[in-house]
Amino acid sequence: MKLLLILAALATIAVFSAACSGTGDSANAPEQPRQDEPRAEEETPAEQPTAEVPEDTTLKLTVPKMAQIKDDDIPTTVGDNEAALEEHAAIHLEGTGFPWEQEANVYIAGHRLGFPNTDSWLAFWDLNVLENGDEVIVTDANGKEYTYVVFNELEVAPTDLYVIEPLPGKNIVTLQTCTLPDYANRLVVQAELKS
């Protein structure tokens, strides 16, 4: 479990760097984490399934308030899989939770600008329009829909890895992209599964 969390943390740093302009610019490389931040290798409670677990981990994402995010396929992959980030509106970060788990942080990252003529183009351009109470809908490969309600919007540094951790007793989805104009920080929107 610790190794999986460490790998997820490393992949997240790559996501934080890659899921911005779509250029893969290494100028956005993250700094070293601060000592006062929660550590990714700390143990977390085991997740309990709450629904039938699909064999295929591909998710679909719909955010009614966003222009580009309508029933988009979201593959589960590592954070530095630039091909997946180019070909899809976003990726589900490998090592983070799934919507069918009782306690999970379903971490989804997408480009702010992306690549012209691909699904990544402007995918998360308008992530900043989401407000508390807005809906985020995730659908699993079995067709089960999970509706989340936005409760938190924040800007974090690329090294703020605590945002990939689950919140005790909650099932949340986290959407992440880069800030404008310089992609220096990350815009994060979190939503909780409706009970």
FIGUDREN-852002 format. One line per field, with one value per residue: residue number from 1; x, y, z of N, C-alpha, C, O, CB in turn. Coordinates in Angstrom, 3 decimals. Glycine has a CB too. Layout:
n <- (NUM_...) .
nc1 <- (X_...) .
nc2 <- (Y_...) .
nc3 <- (Z_...) .
cac1 <- (X_...) .
cac2 <- (Y_...) .
cac3 <- (Z_...) .
cc1 <- (X_...) .
cc2 <- (Y_...) .
cc3 <- (Z_...) .
oc1 <- (X_...) .
oc2 <- (Y_...) .
oc3 <- (Z_...) .
cbc1 <- (X_...) .
cbc2 <- (Y_...) .
cbc3 <- (Z_...) .
END
This chain:
n <- (1_2_3_4_5_6_7_8_9_10_11_12_13_14_15_16_17_18_19_20_21_22_23_24_25_26_27_28_29_30_31_32_33_34_35_36_37_38_39_40_41_42_43_44_45_46_47_48_49_50_51_52_53_54_55_56_57_58_59_60_61_62_63_64_65_66_67_68_69_70_71_72_73_74_75_76_77_78_79_80_81_82_83_84_85_86_87_88_89_90_91_92_93_94_95_96_97_98_99_100_101_102_103_104_105_106_107_108_109_110_111_112_113_114_115_116_117_118_119_120_121_122_123_124_125_126_127_128_129_130_131_132_133_134_135_136_137_138_139_140_141_142_143_144_145_146_147_148_149_150_151_152_153_154_155_156_157_158_159_160_161_162_163_164_165_166_167_168_169_170_171_172_173_174_175_176_177_178_179_180_181_182_183_184_185_186_187_188_189_190_191_192_193_194_195) .
nc1 <- (0.822_1.938_3.930_2.350_1.042_3.252_4.114_1.834_1.977_4.332_3.542_1.527_2.901_4.030_1.658_0.758_2.663_2.444_-0.266_-1.126_-0.464_-0.234_2.076_4.084_6.133_9.095_9.653_7.735_8.292_7.905_8.602_10.483_8.584_7.199_8.123_6.011_3.752_1.212_2.333_2.680_3.200_2.012_-0.104_-3.404_-6.896_-8.353_-10.140_-13.577_-15.628_-18.632_-20.344_-20.925_-17.865_-16.442_-14.900_-13.447_-11.677_-12.072_-13.494_-16.320_-16.814_-18.841_-19.520_-21.870_-21.779_-19.499_-18.096_-16.775_-16.815_-18.484_-19.691_-17.149_-14.548_-12.445_-9.453_-7.758_-4.589_-1.004_0.447_2.316_1.740_1.769_0.678_-1.891_-2.936_-2.997_-4.770_-7.201_-9.854_-9.185_-7.385_-7.708_-6.013_-3.805_-3.726_-5.216_-8.530_-11.728_-15.082_-16.870_-15.971_-16.158_-14.715_-12.910_-10.764_-11.297_-9.220_-8.846_-7.261_-6.724_-5.792_-5.444_-5.165_-4.290_-4.080_-4.521_-7.143_-7.523_-9.015_-8.132_-8.003_-8.636_-10.051_-10.291_-10.514_-12.458_-12.697_-12.567_-15.075_-16.731_-18.687_-19.544_-22.001_-22.451_-22.748_-20.901_-20.532_-19.775_-19.364_-19.261_-17.737_-19.718_-21.956_-23.089_-24.039_-22.520_-23.139_-21.703_-21.264_-20.030_-17.866_-15.578_-13.113_-9.862_-6.529_-3.403_0.075_2.382_3.578_1.868_0.769_-1.168_-3.697_-4.365_-5.022_-7.458_-10.428_-11.246_-13.820_-15.286_-16.390_-14.979_-14.563_-11.847_-10.976_-8.460_-6.416_-4.212_-3.247_-3.853_-2.011_0.412_0.713_1.766_0.692_-1.820_-5.191_-7.764_-10.696_-13.071_-15.507_-18.247_-19.629_-23.080_-25.304) .
nc2 <- (-1.188_1.254_1.616_1.900_4.322_6.044_5.852_6.901_9.508_10.443_10.222_12.095_14.492_14.576_14.792_17.268_18.827_18.214_18.470_21.027_23.457_21.844_21.571_20.195_21.449_21.717_23.758_24.064_22.340_20.722_21.911_20.716_18.898_20.564_20.224_20.351_19.383_16.823_13.475_11.388_8.705_7.843_5.611_4.803_4.330_1.200_0.906_0.300_-1.559_-0.219_-0.745_-2.794_-3.809_-2.686_-4.452_-3.049_-0.109_2.362_5.548_7.756_11.205_13.938_17.312_19.436_22.291_22.964_23.680_21.808_19.250_16.570_13.526_12.337_10.002_8.784_7.585_5.363_5.957_6.462_9.526_10.760_10.040_11.259_10.851_9.829_12.056_13.839_12.638_12.396_14.048_14.220_12.509_9.756_9.526_6.954_4.824_6.390_6.819_5.175_5.670_3.748_2.984_3.113_5.004_7.380_9.222_10.275_11.062_13.344_14.692_17.298_19.044_22.604_24.175_22.301_20.312_21.327_20.029_17.658_15.668_16.836_19.549_22.596_21.373_21.497_24.202_25.951_25.208_26.827_28.022_26.527_26.229_26.040_23.595_22.967_20.300_17.270_14.575_11.223_8.271_4.778_1.900_-0.005_1.449_2.692_5.609_8.234_10.921_13.891_16.689_19.917_21.185_22.522_24.763_25.439_26.844_25.446_24.683_23.001_21.027_20.351_17.727_16.689_16.965_14.725_12.791_10.708_11.909_11.352_9.018_9.876_10.003_11.420_13.424_14.806_17.434_18.642_21.209_23.574_26.876_30.107_33.015_31.725_29.033_28.301_27.400_25.103_24.616_23.392_21.547_20.201_17.685_16.149_12.871_12.451_11.473) .
nc3 <- (0.000_0.818_-1.145_-3.423_-2.853_-2.798_-5.457_-6.669_-5.699_-6.917_-9.571_-9.561_-9.242_-11.748_-13.227_-12.296_-13.496_-16.232_-17.022_-17.974_-19.967_-22.137_-23.399_-22.223_-20.952_-19.213_-17.529_-15.666_-13.643_-10.495_-7.143_-4.272_-1.815_1.076_4.523_6.342_5.142_4.622_4.312_1.478_1.812_4.130_5.920_4.809_5.474_4.494_1.456_0.991_-1.120_-2.539_-4.527_-7.466_-8.787_-11.713_-14.472_-16.366_-15.915_-17.032_-16.966_-17.410_-17.854_-17.031_-16.850_-16.282_-16.222_-17.568_-20.757_-22.486_-21.350_-21.661_-21.297_-21.623_-22.253_-19.745_-19.138_-16.846_-15.739_-15.486_-14.263_-15.955_-18.525_-21.351_-23.897_-23.356_-22.040_-24.161_-25.975_-24.680_-22.848_-20.210_-17.550_-15.277_-12.369_-11.831_-9.005_-7.366_-5.932_-6.753_-7.987_-6.986_-4.544_-0.966_0.586_-0.987_-3.237_-6.216_-8.545_-11.059_-13.826_-16.190_-19.226_-19.422_-21.720_-23.761_-26.783_-30.107_-32.197_-30.798_-28.142_-25.848_-26.209_-24.844_-22.814_-19.900_-19.722_-18.678_-16.004_-13.811_-13.562_-11.998_-9.049_-5.537_-5.011_-7.688_-10.127_-10.741_-12.797_-12.798_-14.593_-14.472_-16.157_-16.235_-16.554_-14.366_-12.723_-10.911_-8.950_-8.043_-5.816_-5.914_-3.444_-2.767_-3.878_-4.846_-5.015_-5.536_-4.912_-7.162_-5.644_-3.612_-2.483_-0.853_-1.878_-3.356_-1.584_0.083_1.783_5.108_5.545_3.334_-0.110_-2.749_-5.732_-7.443_-9.473_-11.568_-12.949_-14.581_-13.439_-14.861_-15.955_-16.290_-15.641_-13.200_-10.771_-9.473_-10.255_-8.375_-8.002_-5.878_-5.274_-3.582_-3.273_-3.700_-1.101) .
cac1 <- (0.000_2.814_4.570_1.331_0.853_4.452_4.051_0.762_2.475_5.270_2.765_0.786_3.822_4.103_0.381_0.762_3.530_2.047_-1.659_-1.311_-0.565_-0.201_3.367_5.047_7.231_9.737_9.760_6.725_8.673_7.564_9.626_10.430_7.508_7.541_8.094_4.778_2.648_1.005_3.197_1.920_3.433_1.295_-1.160_-4.777_-7.819_-8.685_-11.388_-14.584_-16.498_-20.031_-21.103_-20.219_-16.623_-16.322_-13.613_-12.797_-11.625_-12.308_-14.630_-16.831_-16.972_-19.707_-19.657_-22.848_-21.452_-18.305_-18.429_-16.161_-16.812_-19.766_-19.578_-15.790_-13.831_-11.327_-8.718_-6.930_-3.211_-0.006_0.379_3.200_1.343_1.438_-0.192_-3.261_-3.352_-3.271_-5.871_-8.428_-10.145_-8.507_-7.036_-7.908_-4.675_-3.613_-3.373_-6.217_-9.767_-12.762_-16.379_-17.589_-15.383_-16.809_-13.856_-12.046_-10.551_-11.205_-8.420_-8.912_-6.491_-6.826_-5.108_-6.171_-5.174_-4.259_-3.535_-5.564_-7.652_-7.575_-9.992_-7.549_-8.035_-9.480_-10.922_-10.547_-10.346_-13.404_-12.846_-12.716_-16.461_-17.462_-18.935_-20.183_-23.345_-22.476_-22.632_-19.900_-21.089_-18.830_-20.051_-18.299_-17.850_-20.975_-23.043_-23.590_-23.736_-22.211_-23.275_-20.957_-21.616_-18.833_-17.825_-14.302_-12.264_-8.650_-5.321_-2.317_1.369_2.575_4.061_0.841_0.259_-2.278_-4.961_-4.694_-5.401_-8.898_-10.888_-11.804_-15.253_-15.959_-16.068_-14.929_-13.854_-11.028_-10.633_-7.277_-5.761_-3.252_-3.714_-3.426_-1.532_1.745_0.662_2.641_-0.003_-2.846_-6.566_-8.345_-12.096_-13.448_-16.948_-18.547_-20.699_-24.377_-25.661) .
cac2 <- (0.000_2.426_1.775_2.408_5.741_6.765_5.932_7.845_10.853_10.792_10.420_13.333_15.585_14.610_15.328_18.690_19.489_17.972_18.783_22.474_24.086_20.859_21.621_19.350_22.340_21.364_24.949_23.936_21.240_21.054_22.028_19.652_19.125_21.133_19.247_20.422_18.810_15.398_12.644_10.446_7.322_7.481_4.624_5.279_3.215_0.407_1.280_-0.744_-1.376_0.043_-1.148_-3.792_-3.281_-3.000_-4.994_-1.950_1.050_3.607_6.316_8.825_12.415_15.004_18.448_20.240_23.715_23.160_23.599_20.701_17.975_15.891_12.096_12.094_8.839_9.155_6.361_5.323_5.832_7.199_10.956_11.257_9.455_12.418_10.429_9.769_13.437_14.479_11.980_12.411_15.308_14.154_11.151_9.398_9.204_5.607_4.812_7.117_6.071_4.969_6.095_2.656_2.744_3.856_6.145_7.501_10.487_9.972_12.208_13.496_15.859_17.600_20.244_23.874_24.483_21.054_20.245_21.498_18.863_16.476_15.828_17.627_20.965_23.434_20.493_22.052_25.640_26.671_24.574_27.901_28.493_25.696_26.818_25.129_23.190_22.466_18.846_16.554_13.228_10.195_7.029_3.680_1.105_-0.757_2.386_3.272_7.032_8.768_12.367_14.588_18.099_20.705_21.786_23.175_25.191_26.001_26.912_24.823_24.576_21.670_20.070_20.120_16.392_16.311_17.004_13.406_11.906_10.665_12.549_10.285_8.763_10.516_9.653_12.685_13.510_16.001_17.839_19.492_21.755_24.611_28.254_30.994_32.831_31.129_27.615_28.111_26.662_24.178_24.869_22.131_21.598_18.940_17.480_14.964_12.007_12.633_10.259) .
cac3 <- (0.000_0.863_-2.450_-4.328_-2.554_-3.231_-6.918_-7.002_-5.424_-7.983_-10.797_-9.422_-9.556_-13.209_-13.700_-12.009_-14.468_-17.612_-17.350_-17.970_-21.276_-23.195_-24.057_-21.529_-20.615_-17.947_-16.681_-14.626_-12.756_-9.114_-6.126_-3.280_-0.853_2.364_5.608_7.112_4.384_4.845_3.482_0.660_2.184_5.332_5.719_4.756_5.694_3.310_0.831_0.956_-2.278_-2.248_-5.708_-8.259_-9.339_-13.142_-14.931_-17.078_-15.010_-17.753_-16.464_-18.263_-17.067_-17.521_-15.936_-17.019_-16.291_-18.394_-22.183_-23.224_-20.633_-21.836_-21.561_-22.107_-21.724_-18.872_-18.814_-15.647_-16.182_-14.712_-14.499_-17.004_-19.802_-22.166_-25.004_-22.827_-21.775_-25.450_-26.676_-23.885_-22.161_-18.915_-17.112_-13.865_-11.891_-11.304_-7.598_-6.588_-5.741_-7.768_-7.446_-6.323_-3.225_0.102_0.875_-2.159_-3.914_-7.638_-8.955_-12.519_-14.269_-17.606_-19.718_-19.513_-23.149_-24.515_-28.133_-31.127_-32.922_-29.940_-27.065_-24.762_-26.544_-23.994_-22.035_-18.572_-19.847_-17.830_-14.686_-12.825_-13.424_-11.047_-7.733_-4.591_-5.407_-9.070_-10.226_-11.532_-12.965_-13.222_-14.939_-14.606_-17.380_-16.169_-16.789_-13.114_-12.603_-9.584_-9.010_-7.002_-5.661_-5.612_-2.110_-2.494_-4.994_-4.280_-5.824_-4.789_-5.584_-7.761_-4.642_-2.593_-2.796_0.012_-2.620_-3.920_-0.482_0.386_3.011_5.938_5.523_2.200_-1.483_-3.480_-7.005_-7.524_-10.833_-11.491_-14.136_-14.217_-13.366_-15.936_-17.312_-16.378_-15.267_-12.046_-9.722_-9.930_-9.868_-7.921_-7.616_-5.256_-5.147_-2.772_-3.769_-3.041_-0.359) .
cc1 <- (0.872_3.467_3.590_1.097_2.053_4.446_2.973_1.232_3.438_4.543_1.998_1.665_3.947_2.820_0.345_1.605_2.974_0.659_-1.940_-1.504_-0.657_1.132_4.375_6.271_7.810_9.954_8.751_7.060_8.441_8.782_9.526_9.314_8.034_7.385_6.767_3.576_2.465_1.839_2.382_2.091_2.750_0.178_-2.516_-5.689_-8.130_-10.039_-12.301_-15.452_-17.936_-20.917_-20.299_-19.009_-16.518_-14.947_-12.794_-12.834_-11.796_-13.574_-15.115_-17.106_-17.876_-19.764_-20.581_-22.472_-20.225_-18.629_-17.952_-16.367_-18.208_-19.512_-18.207_-15.195_-12.608_-10.595_-7.972_-5.505_-2.287_-0.008_1.257_2.914_0.836_0.521_-1.644_-3.789_-3.659_-4.559_-7.205_-8.627_-9.408_-8.120_-7.419_-6.556_-4.633_-3.158_-4.306_-7.536_-10.665_-14.115_-17.137_-17.020_-16.061_-16.028_-12.850_-11.877_-10.291_-10.523_-8.316_-8.206_-6.623_-6.101_-6.027_-6.294_-5.213_-3.677_-4.658_-5.883_-7.550_-8.637_-9.447_-7.705_-9.092_-10.400_-11.283_-10.365_-11.209_-13.665_-13.108_-14.154_-17.251_-17.528_-19.555_-21.623_-23.444_-22.248_-21.490_-20.403_-20.018_-19.629_-19.010_-18.591_-19.105_-22.185_-23.642_-23.096_-23.531_-22.250_-22.627_-21.391_-20.374_-18.953_-16.552_-13.601_-11.038_-7.530_-4.187_-1.033_1.510_3.013_3.036_0.113_-0.885_-3.601_-5.309_-5.175_-6.915_-9.202_-11.578_-13.331_-15.999_-15.519_-16.142_-14.302_-13.098_-10.681_-9.491_-6.812_-4.816_-3.895_-3.175_-2.900_-0.246_1.829_1.490_2.001_-1.074_-4.197_-7.204_-9.785_-12.465_-14.960_-17.179_-19.729_-21.970_-24.723_-27.028) .
cc2 <- (1.261_2.675_2.359_3.898_6.577_6.928_6.909_9.278_11.312_11.050_11.729_14.539_15.712_15.172_16.824_19.437_19.383_18.496_20.276_22.964_23.074_20.824_20.690_20.143_22.008_22.572_24.913_22.829_21.642_21.181_20.828_19.940_19.737_20.070_19.236_19.843_17.342_14.594_11.586_9.017_6.906_6.505_5.306_4.088_2.500_0.830_0.066_-0.531_-1.138_-0.352_-2.215_-3.159_-3.670_-3.591_-3.910_-0.718_2.388_4.266_7.264_10.012_13.400_16.076_19.428_21.706_24.003_22.873_22.316_19.320_17.362_14.438_11.731_10.856_9.315_7.867_6.493_5.054_6.613_8.659_11.487_10.625_10.578_12.046_10.380_11.168_14.194_13.952_12.044_13.781_15.376_12.710_10.992_8.896_7.820_5.695_5.637_6.348_5.961_5.313_4.994_2.314_3.632_5.119_6.259_8.954_10.123_11.179_12.266_14.793_16.042_18.888_21.461_24.265_23.215_21.214_20.398_20.185_17.567_16.728_16.659_19.133_21.699_22.628_21.087_23.567_26.399_25.972_25.632_28.393_27.674_26.361_25.766_24.864_22.683_20.959_18.404_15.118_12.304_8.924_5.938_2.872_0.236_0.144_2.995_4.702_7.419_10.286_12.985_16.051_18.853_21.325_22.587_23.535_25.835_26.031_26.379_24.873_23.177_20.612_19.754_18.806_15.951_16.267_15.674_12.433_11.866_11.446_11.481_10.213_9.341_9.897_10.970_12.475_14.835_16.239_18.833_19.939_22.848_25.987_29.038_32.288_32.012_29.667_27.299_27.272_25.773_24.596_23.521_22.393_20.229_18.887_16.174_14.204_12.276_11.347_9.746) .
cc3 <- (0.000_-0.489_-3.454_-4.102_-2.975_-4.740_-7.365_-6.782_-6.512_-9.291_-10.742_-9.697_-11.062_-13.795_-13.489_-13.028_-15.875_-17.950_-17.301_-19.378_-22.397_-23.891_-23.432_-21.098_-19.251_-17.056_-15.549_-13.649_-11.307_-8.223_-5.192_-2.285_0.437_3.444_6.356_6.382_4.745_3.867_2.766_1.120_3.481_4.992_5.654_4.980_4.394_2.775_0.771_-0.278_-1.846_-3.420_-6.442_-8.931_-10.821_-13.473_-15.623_-16.176_-15.722_-17.204_-17.556_-17.352_-17.787_-16.445_-16.651_-17.185_-17.164_-19.866_-22.851_-22.586_-20.634_-22.232_-22.163_-21.458_-20.955_-18.506_-17.490_-16.088_-15.253_-15.148_-15.601_-18.361_-20.706_-23.337_-24.541_-22.551_-23.064_-26.066_-25.951_-23.248_-20.833_-18.654_-15.646_-13.386_-11.250_-9.846_-6.731_-6.654_-6.958_-7.159_-6.702_-4.947_-2.180_0.467_-0.256_-2.554_-5.373_-8.275_-10.478_-12.903_-15.770_-17.955_-19.688_-20.982_-23.984_-25.906_-29.153_-31.839_-32.123_-28.870_-25.911_-24.976_-25.719_-23.074_-20.677_-18.549_-18.842_-16.497_-13.613_-12.665_-12.397_-9.680_-6.830_-5.031_-6.832_-9.087_-11.127_-11.591_-13.525_-13.468_-15.092_-15.863_-17.398_-16.389_-15.530_-12.989_-11.146_-9.701_-7.781_-6.987_-5.190_-4.220_-1.857_-3.797_-4.365_-5.311_-4.967_-5.610_-6.179_-6.751_-3.560_-2.860_-1.903_-0.751_-3.285_-2.853_-0.314_1.662_3.846_5.870_4.343_0.876_-2.250_-4.858_-6.966_-8.989_-10.739_-12.867_-13.656_-14.180_-14.558_-15.320_-17.418_-15.973_-14.022_-10.946_-10.328_-9.382_-9.561_-7.505_-7.067_-5.077_-4.391_-3.359_-2.987_-2.313_-0.758) .
oc1 <- (0.589_3.551_3.959_0.968_1.889_4.735_3.166_0.925_3.361_4.880_1.834_1.221_3.970_2.865_-0.048_1.283_3.022_0.435_-2.888_-2.606_-1.110_1.297_5.415_7.340_7.095_10.403_8.889_6.189_8.741_9.848_8.603_9.099_9.164_6.606_6.416_2.480_3.425_2.024_1.503_1.226_2.878_-0.409_-2.754_-5.301_-8.166_-10.971_-11.851_-15.969_-18.417_-22.141_-19.154_-19.113_-16.507_-13.953_-11.573_-13.906_-11.679_-14.594_-14.393_-17.572_-17.714_-20.024_-20.138_-22.818_-19.944_-19.354_-18.656_-16.111_-19.007_-19.158_-18.121_-15.318_-11.833_-11.067_-7.604_-5.232_-2.736_-0.415_0.984_3.761_-0.368_-0.327_-2.535_-4.962_-4.494_-5.350_-8.243_-7.688_-9.046_-8.467_-7.450_-6.015_-5.324_-2.319_-4.212_-7.638_-10.420_-14.276_-17.977_-17.547_-16.482_-16.619_-12.036_-12.718_-9.186_-11.164_-7.771_-8.515_-6.634_-5.832_-7.234_-7.371_-6.089_-2.891_-5.652_-5.008_-7.497_-9.105_-10.218_-7.556_-10.289_-11.416_-12.463_-10.097_-10.757_-14.741_-13.791_-14.437_-18.329_-16.563_-20.030_-22.362_-24.426_-21.631_-21.157_-20.671_-19.435_-20.470_-17.993_-19.577_-19.520_-23.318_-24.613_-21.905_-24.273_-21.481_-22.956_-21.828_-19.745_-19.979_-16.451_-13.506_-11.152_-7.575_-4.015_-1.053_0.821_2.832_3.320_-0.999_-1.514_-4.536_-6.440_-5.684_-7.590_-8.332_-12.429_-14.032_-17.230_-14.425_-17.212_-13.611_-13.627_-10.156_-9.536_-6.810_-4.638_-4.932_-2.174_-3.330_0.152_2.924_1.875_2.691_-1.217_-4.334_-7.186_-10.069_-12.206_-15.606_-16.416_-20.686_-21.950_-24.477_-27.485) .
oc2 <- (2.217_3.820_3.221_4.656_7.698_8.009_7.659_10.163_12.451_11.976_12.400_15.504_16.821_15.945_17.574_20.570_20.350_18.930_20.720_22.889_23.403_20.111_20.413_19.566_22.017_22.417_25.650_22.408_22.772_20.634_20.021_21.099_19.470_19.129_18.218_19.810_16.673_14.999_10.959_8.182_5.758_6.566_6.281_2.952_3.112_1.082_-1.054_0.569_-1.770_-0.293_-2.504_-2.108_-4.857_-3.262_-3.865_-0.322_3.440_3.606_7.536_9.850_13.666_15.787_20.171_22.311_25.162_21.927_21.779_18.309_17.602_14.157_10.924_10.670_10.139_7.122_7.591_4.044_7.327_8.984_12.559_10.669_10.814_12.847_10.840_11.446_15.099_14.720_11.772_14.569_16.460_11.807_11.958_7.940_7.548_6.525_5.599_5.342_6.545_5.254_5.303_1.436_4.751_6.185_5.360_9.802_9.708_12.201_11.359_15.859_15.072_19.719_21.351_24.640_23.070_22.123_19.676_19.346_16.486_17.854_17.139_19.910_21.458_23.145_21.171_24.151_27.367_26.128_25.363_29.121_28.092_26.969_24.731_25.786_22.024_20.406_19.053_14.509_12.563_8.543_6.133_3.127_-0.217_-0.336_3.745_4.980_6.987_10.873_12.651_16.589_18.480_21.903_23.267_22.713_26.669_25.344_26.793_25.075_22.255_19.418_18.953_18.782_14.929_15.596_15.503_11.360_12.871_11.619_10.763_11.198_9.310_9.344_11.562_11.487_15.852_15.353_19.761_19.164_23.028_26.232_28.668_32.631_31.639_29.104_26.148_26.515_25.699_24.894_22.615_23.330_19.210_19.890_15.218_14.790_12.326_10.254_8.732) .
oc3 <- (-0.722_-0.934_-4.251_-5.063_-3.457_-5.252_-8.322_-7.580_-6.972_-10.030_-11.762_-10.319_-11.597_-14.752_-14.383_-13.384_-16.636_-19.080_-16.655_-19.922_-23.494_-24.881_-24.029_-20.899_-18.249_-15.920_-14.573_-12.887_-10.921_-8.509_-5.302_-1.931_0.847_3.292_6.953_6.942_5.129_2.719_3.358_0.856_3.905_3.911_6.366_4.706_3.326_3.538_0.530_-0.475_-0.905_-3.303_-6.094_-9.564_-11.146_-12.826_-15.474_-15.719_-15.093_-17.006_-18.515_-16.224_-18.978_-15.277_-17.526_-18.200_-17.468_-20.172_-23.706_-23.240_-19.729_-23.377_-23.088_-20.247_-21.442_-17.646_-17.074_-16.737_-14.356_-16.264_-16.140_-19.253_-20.811_-23.729_-25.255_-22.797_-23.062_-26.615_-26.553_-23.127_-20.376_-19.415_-14.882_-13.942_-10.268_-9.494_-5.504_-7.356_-8.014_-5.940_-5.857_-4.262_-2.474_0.638_-0.469_-2.256_-5.723_-8.517_-11.109_-12.371_-16.528_-17.087_-19.904_-21.445_-24.836_-26.173_-29.079_-32.052_-32.710_-28.705_-25.080_-24.033_-25.873_-22.608_-20.338_-17.499_-18.230_-15.920_-12.624_-11.714_-11.976_-9.217_-7.297_-5.377_-7.172_-8.177_-12.119_-10.555_-14.578_-12.653_-15.757_-16.555_-18.464_-16.410_-15.617_-13.127_-10.263_-10.463_-6.642_-8.004_-4.200_-3.861_-0.836_-4.709_-3.468_-6.331_-3.820_-6.824_-5.741_-6.992_-2.669_-3.387_-2.175_-0.314_-3.740_-3.180_-0.541_2.516_3.322_6.101_4.329_0.761_-2.390_-5.107_-6.520_-9.663_-9.931_-13.823_-12.452_-14.796_-15.171_-14.218_-18.522_-15.962_-13.814_-10.263_-11.549_-8.195_-10.394_-6.757_-7.708_-4.773_-4.532_-3.866_-1.757_-2.825_-0.230) .
cbc1 <- (-0.938_3.887_5.112_0.025_0.591_5.730_3.788_-0.500_3.163_6.302_1.797_0.186_5.212_4.372_-0.804_1.278_4.925_2.102_-2.593_-0.124_0.610_-1.281_3.894_5.466_6.769_11.059_9.563_5.371_10.151_6.641_9.487_11.787_6.785_6.664_9.214_4.498_2.891_-0.480_4.293_2.330_4.890_0.735_-1.143_-5.089_-9.111_-8.681_-11.149_-15.440_-16.420_-20.235_-21.406_-21.157_-15.393_-16.567_-13.834_-13.496_-10.318_-12.433_-14.248_-18.131_-15.613_-21.142_-18.240_-24.158_-21.216_-17.145_-17.842_-14.694_-16.312_-20.640_-20.700_-14.899_-13.418_-11.822_-7.736_-7.428_-3.062_1.408_0.712_4.635_0.247_2.715_0.243_-3.314_-2.269_-2.105_-5.525_-8.389_-11.655_-9.411_-5.509_-9.067_-4.202_-2.579_-1.986_-6.392_-10.528_-12.750_-17.237_-17.562_-13.854_-16.973_-13.141_-12.610_-9.351_-12.632_-7.017_-10.400_-5.008_-8.277_-4.591_-5.451_-3.953_-5.637_-2.778_-5.133_-6.906_-6.167_-10.427_-6.083_-8.305_-10.310_-10.257_-9.624_-10.681_-14.704_-11.581_-11.840_-17.168_-16.813_-19.857_-20.147_-24.275_-21.405_-23.923_-18.423_-22.333_-17.694_-20.894_-18.335_-16.625_-21.097_-24.108_-23.141_-24.857_-20.804_-24.761_-19.417_-22.806_-18.617_-17.955_-13.402_-13.021_-8.218_-5.031_-2.671_2.538_3.601_5.309_-0.164_1.362_-2.384_-4.900_-3.480_-4.737_-9.381_-11.852_-11.373_-15.846_-15.677_-17.054_-14.135_-14.844_-9.742_-11.866_-6.155_-6.808_-2.090_-3.279_-4.597_-1.319_2.674_1.145_3.043_-0.622_-2.514_-7.351_-7.522_-13.015_-12.734_-17.649_-18.842_-20.303_-25.497_-25.628) .
cbc2 <- (-0.007_2.250_0.431_1.632_5.933_6.030_4.547_7.561_10.900_9.684_9.252_13.431_15.350_13.208_14.657_18.951_18.898_16.513_18.060_23.184_24.986_21.127_23.010_18.190_23.784_20.684_26.214_23.685_20.840_20.016_23.359_19.508_17.819_22.363_19.524_21.840_18.965_15.032_11.990_10.562_7.085_8.729_3.577_5.985_3.708_-1.103_1.861_-0.745_-2.589_1.510_0.079_-4.418_-3.810_-1.737_-6.188_-1.665_1.053_3.351_7.104_8.382_13.052_14.471_19.112_20.159_24.251_22.247_24.772_20.958_18.166_16.612_11.652_13.307_7.866_9.930_6.021_4.237_6.323_6.574_11.644_11.009_8.348_13.069_9.045_8.920_14.171_14.259_10.563_11.316_15.466_14.707_10.861_8.299_10.258_4.817_5.302_8.581_6.684_3.499_6.609_1.425_3.007_2.971_5.996_6.701_11.325_9.679_12.143_13.497_15.716_17.694_20.016_25.001_25.316_20.491_18.918_22.548_18.706_16.166_14.471_17.288_21.150_24.349_19.147_21.405_26.083_26.852_23.749_29.059_28.440_24.319_28.065_25.713_24.328_23.181_18.263_16.658_13.248_9.965_7.185_2.766_0.230_-1.463_1.710_2.430_7.875_8.259_12.781_14.463_18.283_21.810_20.711_22.271_26.194_25.207_28.377_23.364_24.877_21.752_20.601_21.290_15.398_17.281_18.084_12.820_12.361_9.201_13.760_10.479_9.281_12.024_8.539_13.745_13.420_15.868_18.456_18.764_22.312_24.613_28.914_31.281_34.157_31.901_26.763_29.447_27.625_22.739_25.640_21.512_22.002_18.761_17.450_15.363_10.515_13.016_10.521) .
cbc3 <- (1.207_1.939_-2.956_-4.148_-1.073_-2.778_-7.521_-6.155_-4.058_-8.171_-11.019_-8.038_-8.909_-13.772_-12.980_-10.597_-14.421_-17.896_-16.402_-17.317_-21.507_-24.184_-24.040_-22.416_-20.648_-18.207_-17.510_-15.240_-12.975_-8.550_-5.344_-2.553_-0.552_2.673_6.576_7.477_2.875_4.712_4.326_-0.781_2.300_6.027_6.840_3.399_6.339_3.636_-0.575_2.256_-3.203_-1.908_-6.643_-9.310_-8.538_-13.985_-15.890_-18.460_-14.267_-19.286_-15.179_-19.058_-16.776_-17.875_-15.564_-16.335_-14.896_-17.905_-22.904_-23.361_-19.187_-22.907_-22.504_-21.835_-22.868_-17.576_-19.934_-14.630_-17.630_-14.886_-13.284_-16.624_-19.605_-22.687_-25.551_-21.542_-20.990_-26.413_-26.914_-22.801_-21.937_-17.765_-17.321_-13.662_-10.896_-12.161_-7.430_-7.117_-4.662_-8.303_-8.561_-7.196_-3.250_1.328_2.263_-3.331_-3.273_-8.287_-8.322_-13.029_-13.880_-18.018_-21.141_-18.695_-23.522_-24.616_-28.354_-32.150_-34.218_-29.293_-26.552_-24.614_-28.039_-24.854_-21.841_-17.545_-21.259_-18.563_-14.330_-13.209_-14.779_-10.931_-7.838_-3.150_-5.236_-9.934_-10.733_-10.902_-13.899_-12.151_-16.243_-13.361_-17.542_-14.821_-17.543_-11.885_-13.222_-9.054_-9.115_-7.230_-4.651_-6.681_-1.063_-1.635_-5.979_-3.055_-6.326_-4.417_-4.597_-8.867_-3.998_-2.558_-2.698_1.178_-3.668_-4.635_0.825_0.532_2.715_7.373_6.742_2.194_-2.081_-2.681_-8.257_-6.650_-11.585_-10.780_-15.185_-15.187_-12.034_-16.930_-17.934_-15.539_-16.421_-11.487_-8.698_-9.509_-10.987_-6.742_-8.821_-3.900_-6.553_-1.309_-3.665_-4.069_1.138) .
END
